[in-house]
């Protein structure tokens, strides 16, 4: 996974990126349970391009900044990780340089929970939603908004190729008071 500060860079800046998407087994992708919308898009480059698992397609905004991707859930969900695929080599001035992630119950009370500056990123970027307190490992929310505040080379419109949102897997045994992490412990957690 990409670190939040790499090779002496300031905290809050990300550069590089991974070419292969690798996420822990204890996380699950929750994007399918959400209603996705964007602030604007060019014809043929809308929300479906963000969710099609094809790195050749992309969402392209159309209009003034900031650009928004809104992810709304029917019920409150726990979100732990946002993963974006961007490619500076292909998209140049369309590549986001400043991103803000906001969470809330709806549009009326969104609060910024993460602000990141991207430095010529190419690949999958992992943005953890955990807070400064080690006990805050996830965000419990109805809505997540990803705002592209600026682009590289002062570009106007933006390209984002993929977005995935991950939350912790629920305990497979609902009555079990302990949350076992290994398959072996889960296997022997009940008495027959």
Phi, psi and omega in degrees: 000150178286136180275155180289329173231123184233136175052051173078007178284160178295152177295144182093357178250138177236139173224169180077227184137159179259139179280340181244132178283118180228114182234145180303149179294338182276007176245149176231150181281126185250005183298331181291339181271003187247160169261123184256141174213159178231157182291326178195161176200154172282149179304130180087357181232052183261207184300322182301330179288336177285335191245008187270004181059026178242117183284353178275338179263162183203156169276130175240122179287166180213098180143191183284153177282157359282160177252142186236143165242121182253130181237110184245135180249150179289327177230164182296133180234157175265121178244136184239334189210136171244132181238125181244145170246117176229157184219099180296326182296323180271324191258343179043250186291349176276352183282130179298144175244333176228127181233140175239134176249128183235149180225153178176188179277339180183190182298333187286339183224038178290136177234139179291128178246347181202135173230130185226139173255129181257135181244100180044058184282144173219112179122195181280128178248129183258118181245105180286138180262006180289149182275187179289329178284128182299341178282343179270085183264351181210171176245130179261110190209159172268334187217141175235136178235129176253117182251125174268108185275327178203163180242165174295151176055030179056034177295154183267303179271164185233154172240127169231126188273323178208148171224133176228143178238135185236145175226168181292146176291141177289158177299124184292341179244099188300325182278352182286120182289338182259147177258094179286146183255336181260152180295327180296315178296319179296320180301318184260020183276349179243153178263135180261000000 
